[in-house]
């Protein structure tokens, strides 16, 4: 990795709600829309927006179906989503370690 | 909720810790450790009458001295009961996890656990059959040999399946319980029980009780079913 770790952050993933969606999806085979909504405390419209961004980026797949008479929407993490989540976590850890490092601040070290 | 609050979007420490907490919470919500423990306890206790009253088979013998020999004796149902009971147990556990996770709106990866459990049960039953049909070594402790041959088909597959579950659920408490369980059930109990057909009982009672207590202990700590919001 070259330059400041913040340069490696992906804007699609580096967002609290979308990071939350990827984190939950990572812990399960697939997760239902209503579970995400209640755990992330979002409105349906807001969650749909974020899911749309992640789906367009190829990080999750969304499938709609029925469980009995009830309509359900399932979200599954893709391989690209798994990689993006791992990279985001690695970048965040690197950023924190840079901030916590004794000596010159990251800005100074980069000469900015 | 807005998507643009400054601190939460930009503070890496805060983002990382909230991600970690969220992952922990989701893992905790998926755990249902009490159910497999109670199923395995039931299978263990049910084995007592089955193994006791199914009759016994005399396996190969080895001479230990002039006019003396040591023979392997095992219950007739040993190699029928355990594979069938364990496979049924894994099917029940998998069905329970699938039903529970669907009701909660989060599907648990249960197939690797069930498949690993079934493979372990079948493979170790084969290994136990091989041990039972191999003549005992004259220098070997008979109780130890009996205990190992018995555990190979029963307690070891249960213990290994629980280790896989502890790994799948990232459950340290279950890992510790399983290690304690394996240590206890695989230690030969130096009891001379008469009649000899009851020899397997102390091991089964000990193992079954540990699993039962573990199941009872985990049950209140794991949250009750909470259906997803409509």
Boltz contact constraints between the chains, C-beta under 6 A:
constraints:
  - contact:
      token1: [A, 16]
      token2: [B, 8]
      max_distance: 6.0
  - contact:
      token1: [A, 19]
      token2: [B, 19]
      max_distance: 6.0
  - contact:
      token1: [A, 20]
      token2: [B, 22]
      max_distance: 6.0
  - contact:
      token1: [A, 23]
      token2: [B, 19]
      max_distance: 6.0
  - contact:
      token1: [A, 23]
      token2: [B, 22]
      max_distance: 6.0
  - contact:
      token1: [A, 23]
      token2: [B, 23]
      max_distance: 6.0
  - contact:
      token1: [A, 24]
      token2: [B, 26]
      max_distance: 6.0
  - contact:
      token1: [A, 27]
      token2: [B, 23]
      max_distance: 6.0
  - contact:
      token1: [A, 27]
      token2: [B, 26]
      max_distance: 6.0
  - contact:
      token1: [A, 27]
      token2: [B, 27]
      max_distance: 6.0
  - contact:
      token1: [A, 28]
      token2: [B, 106]
      max_distance: 6.0
  - contact:
      token1: [A, 28]
      token2: [B, 107]
      max_distance: 6.0
  - contact:
      token1: [A, 29]
      token2: [B, 107]
      max_distance: 6.0
  - contact:
      token1: [A, 29]
      token2: [B, 109]
      max_distance: 6.0
  - contact:
      token1: [A, 30]
      token2: [B, 107]
      max_distance: 6.0
  - contact:
      token1: [A, 31]
      token2: [B, 106]
      max_distance: 6.0
  - contact:
      token1: [A, 32]
      token2: [B, 105]
      max_distance: 6.0
  - contact:
      token1: [A, 32]
      token2: [B, 228]
      max_distance: 6.0
  - contact:
      token1: [A, 34]
      token2: [B, 105]
      max_distance: 6.0
  - contact:
      token1: [A, 34]
      token2: [B, 228]
      max_distance: 6.0
  - contact:
      token1: [A, 34]
      token2: [B, 229]
      max_distance: 6.0
  - contact:
      token1: [A, 35]
      token2: [B, 105]
      max_distance: 6.0
  - contact:
      token1: [A, 35]
      token2: [B, 106]
      max_distance: 6.0
  - contact:
      token1: [A, 35]
      token2: [B, 228]
      max_distance: 6.0
  - contact:
      token1: [A, 38]
      token2: [B, 229]
      max_distance: 6.0
  - contact:
      token1: [A, 42]
      token2: [B, 1]
      max_distance: 6.0
  - contact:
      token1: [A, 92]
      token2: [B, 12]
      max_distance: 6.0
  - contact:
      token1: [A, 92]
      token2: [B, 15]
      max_distance: 6.0
  - contact:
      token1: [A, 92]
      token2: [B, 16]
      max_distance: 6.0
  - contact:
      token1: [A, 95]
      token2: [B, 12]
      max_distance: 6.0
  - contact:
      token1: [A, 96]
      token2: [B, 12]
      max_distance: 6.0
  - contact:
      token1: [A, 96]
      token2: [B, 13]
      max_distance: 6.0
